[in-house]
Amino acid sequence: MTVAYVGLPYTVIDAPTDAAVQAGITAWLADKTPAGMMRTRLLFNWIGTAKLLTPLLPAGTGQLQGVIWEGLAKRGTILQWASVDPIVSARGQLRNFRFGRFSLQSVVPNAGGLYLLSSAAASNQDGALEDVEWMGSWAYGFGLNGPATANLNSEIAFIRCALSNDASFTNAWLWSGMTPSHPQEDQFVNYHLQDCKLEGSHGTWIRMDKGGCVVADGFNSWLHTGQSNLDAKGQPQPAGTMVILGPGPHADGVQMFHATGVRAELRSAQSRLIDSAWGAGGHVTFSGLSDAADSFKVGNVQSATYRGAGRVSYRDCELGGWHGVTGIAPLQVTYDSCSSRYGNTFQAGPLGSTAQLRYDTAAKPLVTAR
């Protein structure tokens, strides 16, 4: 480990070993202002794999400002983890943080990912992950939790983040509201996905048990490969619901999901795009969605489920399957300049019909199409 000051200052970790990483983190933590502002970036300066035995962020550091961790390249700098404990556990320690250009690889089932516990007294806020990839089996990739006094864990961007084809998640890649019995976790808001390649094996990519306000834009490729989910004959089984929006109850102002420019491949009948149970204050919007790529192989199957009163809009979308409504009908479903690969009619109809929106609720959903 060396400390270098060329241009922006860095604390540099040169060797891909647990001992070198821990020594580097210790040196990096020692170089900060009394207010907790970091004076150096932390650089994982290797191409190869570090088999980590110790979590990357020690407890009890107090709040750290301006945290920047960098590798040399996604798939080049690999941080390998073999524990169900979090690889990073930030208990109100991270403000203005940036992680970039490395891969996280699990080598055990259901490994613990990046875990942020935030409260009014000790909070995480204002973060960005850029060119970060998850590989292998995880309980969660990026988990947001809080006590009864939960707050913040907010304003976090995911830029060109990726899942490898073997990546899977028991709960979700991005999981907000890990303890939904704490109403204050609805304070977890404002997440931005830009140009993300969520092409993992199986599971859920985004899960909002509490909190919300999610925007995805740029080019986003979402699919299930099934690579780590093989049947008895060794064939991959793509499965899971990419986006799950939980029923709450939710506070006002958190139930907004807006995805623009998503290309989703639903490679089996067990692979779905979204399941939303958001209530009357909720808004789910897809603009420029294409989920028709694999429909010629899979058929005209259910691709989305809505089970709450939240409003739903599809605008300029190429749709490969039909949308189901159960439990509680949305207050409004809008299809604006959309096409159906199978010629589903843009109206509400019972299960078994040829309608784009098919329902089993007592009330017929209101559909507007133009």
C-alpha positions in Angstrom: 0.0 0.0 0.0 1.3 3.4 -0.9 -0.1 6.9 -0.6 0.2 9.0 -3.8 -0.7 12.6 -4.5 -0.7 13.3 -8.2 -3.6 15.5 -9.4 -6.5 14.5 -7.2 -5.0 12.7 -4.1 -5.4 9.0 -3.7 -4.8 6.4 -1.1 -3.7 3.5 -3.3 -4.1 -0.2 -2.6 -1.7 -2.1 -4.9 -2.1 -5.7 -3.8 -5.4 -7.8 -4.2 -5.3 -9.3 -0.8 -7.5 -8.9 2.2 -4.6 -7.7 4.4 -3.6 -5.0 1.8 -7.2 -3.9 1.4 -7.7 -3.5 5.2 -4.4 -1.7 5.6 -5.4 0.7 2.8 -8.8 1.4 4.3 -7.2 2.1 7.7 -4.8 4.6 6.1 -7.6 6.2 4.1 -9.8 6.6 7.2 -6.9 8.2 9.1 -6.6 11.0 6.5 -9.8 13.1 7.0 -10.7 16.4 8.6 -12.2 16.6 12.1 -15.6 17.0 10.4 -15.2 13.7 8.6 -14.4 15.0 5.1 -12.1 12.6 3.4 -8.8 14.0 2.1 -8.1 11.2 -0.4 -9.9 8.8 -2.8 -9.4 5.1 -2.2 -8.1 3.3 -5.3 -8.2 -0.5 -5.7 -5.1 -0.5 -8.0 -5.1 -3.9 -9.6 -6.4 -6.1 -12.4 -7.4 -9.3 -10.8 -9.5 -10.7 -7.9 -9.2 -9.9 -4.2 -10.6 -12.6 -1.9 -12.0 -10.5 0.9 -12.4 -11.9 4.4 -13.4 -8.6 6.2 -16.1 -6.1 5.4 -14.9 -3.0 3.6 -16.2 -0.4 5.9 -15.4 -0.6 9.7 -18.2 0.2 12.1 -18.0 3.3 14.4 -16.2 5.7 12.0 -18.8 8.4 12.5 -20.2 10.1 9.4 -17.8 10.3 6.4 -18.1 13.0 3.8 -16.9 12.8 0.2 -16.2 9.0 0.1 -14.9 7.9 -3.3 -13.9 4.3 -3.9 -12.5 3.4 -7.4 -11.2 0.4 -9.2 -9.5 0.3 -12.5 -12.3 -1.3 -14.6 -15.5 -3.3 -14.2 -14.6 -7.0 -14.7 -10.9 -6.0 -14.2 -10.9 -5.1 -10.5 -12.9 -7.8 -8.7 -13.9 -7.7 -5.0 -14.8 -11.3 -4.1 -17.1 -12.0 -1.1 -18.0 -15.3 0.6 -20.3 -14.4 3.5 -23.9 -13.7 4.2 -22.9 -10.6 6.1 -22.8 -7.4 4.1 -19.6 -6.7 2.1 -20.2 -3.1 3.0 -22.4 -2.1 6.0 -22.9 1.7 6.3 -24.8 2.5 9.4 -25.4 6.2 8.9 -21.8 6.7 7.7 -21.9 7.8 4.1 -22.7 11.3 2.8 -21.8 12.3 -0.7 -20.3 9.0 -1.7 -19.2 7.6 -5.0 -18.2 4.0 -6.0 -17.0 3.2 -9.4 -15.2 0.8 -11.9 -15.2 -2.5 -10.1 -17.1 -5.8 -9.9 -18.5 -7.5 -6.8 -18.4 -11.3 -7.0 -20.2 -13.6 -4.6 -18.9 -17.1 -4.3 -21.5 -18.4 -1.7 -25.3 -18.6 -2.0 -27.1 -15.4 -0.8 -24.1 -13.3 0.0 -24.7 -10.0 1.7 -24.3 -7.0 -0.6 -24.0 -3.2 0.1 -26.2 -2.5 3.1 -27.2 1.0 4.2 -28.9 1.5 7.5 -30.1 5.1 7.9 -31.9 7.1 10.6 -32.5 10.7 11.4 -29.6 10.6 13.8 -27.1 8.8 11.5 -27.9 8.9 7.9 -26.7 7.9 4.4 -27.4 10.3 1.5 -26.3 11.5 -1.9 -24.6 8.7 -3.6 -23.7 7.4 -7.0 -22.5 4.0 -8.3 -20.9 4.1 -11.7 -19.7 1.1 -13.7 -20.3 -1.3 -10.8 -21.2 -4.9 -11.5 -22.7 -7.7 -9.4 -21.7 -11.3 -10.1 -23.0 -14.6 -8.5 -25.6 -15.3 -5.9 -26.7 -12.5 -3.5 -29.4 -12.0 -0.9 -29.6 -8.4 -2.1 -27.3 -6.2 -4.2 -28.0 -2.8 -2.6 -30.2 -2.9 0.5 -31.8 0.1 2.2 -32.9 -0.4 5.8 -33.7 1.7 8.9 -34.9 1.6 12.5 -38.2 3.1 13.7 -36.5 6.5 13.2 -35.5 5.7 9.6 -34.7 8.7 7.3 -32.8 9.6 4.2 -31.0 6.7 2.4 -32.0 8.9 -0.5 -30.8 10.6 -3.7 -28.8 7.7 -5.1 -27.9 7.2 -8.8 -26.9 4.0 -10.5 -25.0 4.8 -13.7 -24.0 2.1 -16.2 -24.4 -0.5 -13.4 -24.7 -4.1 -14.5 -25.5 -7.7 -13.5 -23.5 -10.5 -14.9 -25.5 -13.3 -16.6 -25.0 -15.5 -13.6 -26.2 -13.0 -11.0 -29.2 -13.8 -8.9 -31.0 -12.1 -5.9 -33.1 -13.8 -3.3 -34.8 -10.5 -2.4 -33.7 -7.9 -5.0 -30.7 -6.1 -6.5 -32.0 -2.7 -5.3 -34.2 -3.4 -2.2 -35.7 -0.4 -0.4 -37.6 -0.9 2.9 -36.0 -4.0 4.3 -38.1 -3.6 7.4 -41.5 -2.4 6.0 -43.1 -2.5 9.5 -41.2 0.8 10.1 -43.3 3.5 8.4 -40.5 5.9 8.4 -38.7 3.9 5.7 -41.0 5.7 3.3 -38.5 8.5 3.8 -36.2 6.5 1.4 -36.7 8.3 -1.9 -35.2 9.4 -5.2 -33.3 6.7 -7.1 -32.0 7.1 -10.7 -31.0 4.3 -13.0 -29.2 5.4 -16.1 -27.9 3.1 -18.9 -28.1 0.1 -16.7 -27.6 -3.5 -18.0 -29.7 -5.6 -15.6 -29.2 -8.9 -17.4 -28.9 -11.4 -14.5 -30.0 -15.0 -14.2 -33.1 -14.7 -12.1 -34.9 -12.8 -9.3 -36.0 -9.2 -8.9 -34.1 -6.2 -9.9 -36.0 -3.4 -8.1 -38.1 -4.0 -5.0 -39.8 -1.1 -3.2 -41.3 -2.4 0.0 -41.2 1.2 1.4 -40.1 4.4 -0.3 -40.0 5.1 -4.0 -39.7 7.8 -6.6 -37.7 5.8 -9.1 -36.6 7.1 -12.5 -34.9 4.9 -15.2 -33.7 6.5 -18.4 -31.1 6.4 -21.1 -30.7 2.9 -22.6 -31.6 0.2 -20.2 -31.5 -3.5 -21.0 -33.4 -5.8 -18.5 -33.7 -9.5 -18.8 -33.5 -12.9 -17.1 -31.0 -15.3 -18.5 -31.7 -18.3 -16.2 -28.0 -19.2 -16.4 -27.8 -20.0 -12.6 -31.3 -21.5 -12.5 -31.2 -24.8 -14.3 -33.9 -27.4 -14.6 -33.4 -31.2 -14.2 -32.1 -31.4 -17.8 -29.6 -28.6 -17.2 -31.6 -26.0 -19.2 -31.6 -22.4 -18.0 -34.9 -21.2 -16.5 -35.4 -17.4 -16.8 -37.7 -16.5 -13.9 -38.7 -13.6 -11.7 -40.4 -10.2 -11.6 -38.0 -7.4 -12.5 -39.8 -4.7 -10.6 -41.9 -5.2 -7.5 -43.7 -2.2 -5.9 -45.1 -3.2 -2.6 -48.5 -2.3 -1.2 -47.4 -0.2 1.7 -49.3 1.6 3.2 -47.1 4.4 1.8 -46.8 8.1 2.7 -47.8 10.7 0.1 -45.1 11.5 -2.4 -43.2 8.3 -2.6 -45.1 6.2 -5.2 -43.7 7.3 -8.5 -42.0 4.9 -11.0 -41.1 6.3 -14.4 -39.1 4.2 -16.9 -38.0 5.6 -20.2 -36.2 3.7 -22.9 -36.2 0.2 -21.4 -35.7 -2.8 -23.6 -36.8 -5.9 -21.6 -36.6 -9.4 -22.8 -39.1 -11.8 -21.2 -37.6 -15.1 -22.1 -40.2 -17.3 -20.4 -43.7 -17.3 -19.0 -42.1 -17.2 -15.6 -40.3 -13.9 -16.4 -42.3 -10.7 -15.9 -41.6 -7.1 -16.0 -43.6 -5.6 -13.1 -45.9 -6.4 -10.2 -47.3 -3.2 -8.6 -49.6 -3.0 -5.6 -49.2 0.8 -5.2 -52.3 2.6 -4.0 -54.3 5.5 -5.3 -51.5 8.0 -5.0 -49.2 5.8 -7.1 -48.1 6.4 -10.7 -46.4 3.8 -12.9 -45.2 5.1 -16.3 -43.4 3.3 -19.1 -42.4 5.4 -22.0 -40.6 3.9 -25.0 -40.7 0.4 -23.5 -40.1 -2.6 -25.7 -40.7 -6.0 -24.2 -41.7 -7.8 -27.4 -38.2 -9.2 -28.4 -38.8 -12.8 -27.2 -42.6 -13.0 -27.4 -42.4 -14.9 -30.7 -40.8 -17.7 -28.7 -42.8 -17.4 -25.5 -46.2 -16.5 -26.8 -48.9 -14.1 -25.7 -48.5 -14.5 -22.0 -48.9 -12.2 -19.0 -46.0 -9.7 -18.7 -47.2 -7.4 -15.9 -49.5 -7.5 -12.9 -51.3 -4.6 -11.2 -53.1 -5.2 -7.9 -53.6 -1.7 -6.5 -55.4 1.5 -7.3 -52.3 3.4 -8.6 -52.6 4.9 -12.1 -50.7 3.2 -14.9 -49.5 4.7 -18.2 -47.8 3.1 -21.3 -46.7 5.7 -23.9 -45.1 4.8 -27.3 -44.5 1.2 -26.2 -44.0 -2.0 -28.2 -45.7 -4.7 -26.0 -45.2 -8.4 -26.3 -47.7 -9.8 -23.8 -50.8 -8.8 -21.9 -51.3 -7.0 -18.5 -53.2 -8.6 -15.6 -55.3 -6.8 -13.0 -56.3 -8.6 -9.8 -57.3 -7.6 -6.3 -58.0 -3.8 -6.7 -58.3 -2.2 -10.1 -56.2 0.8 -11.0 -58.0 4.1 -11.1 -56.8 4.7 -14.7 -54.8 2.7 -17.3 -53.6 4.7 -20.3 -52.2 3.3 -23.6 -50.9 6.1 -25.7 -49.6 5.3 -29.2 -48.8 1.7 -28.2 -48.6 -1.5 -30.3 -49.3 -5.1 -29.4 -47.3 -7.8 -31.1 -50.2 -10.2 -30.9 -52.9 -7.7 -31.8 -54.4 -7.5 -28.3 -57.1 -4.8 -28.2 -56.3 -1.8 -26.1 -59.3 -2.2 -23.7 -60.2 -4.0 -20.5 -61.5 -7.5 -20.8 -61.9 -10.7 -18.6 -59.2 -13.3 -18.3 -59.1 -15.4 -21.4 -60.1 -12.5 -23.7 -57.9 -10.8 -26.3 -57.8 -7.5 -24.4 -54.4 -5.9 -23.6 -55.6 -5.4 -20.0 -57.3 -8.5 -18.5 -58.9 -8.5 -15.1 -60.6 -10.6 -12.5 -61.7 -7.7 -10.2 -65.3 -6.9 -9.4 -65.0 -3.5 -11.1 -63.9 -3.2 -14.7 -60.7 -1.1 -14.9 -61.0 2.2 -16.7 -58.8 2.1 -19.9 -58.0 5.0 -22.1 -56.3 4.3 -25.4 -55.3 6.6 -28.2 
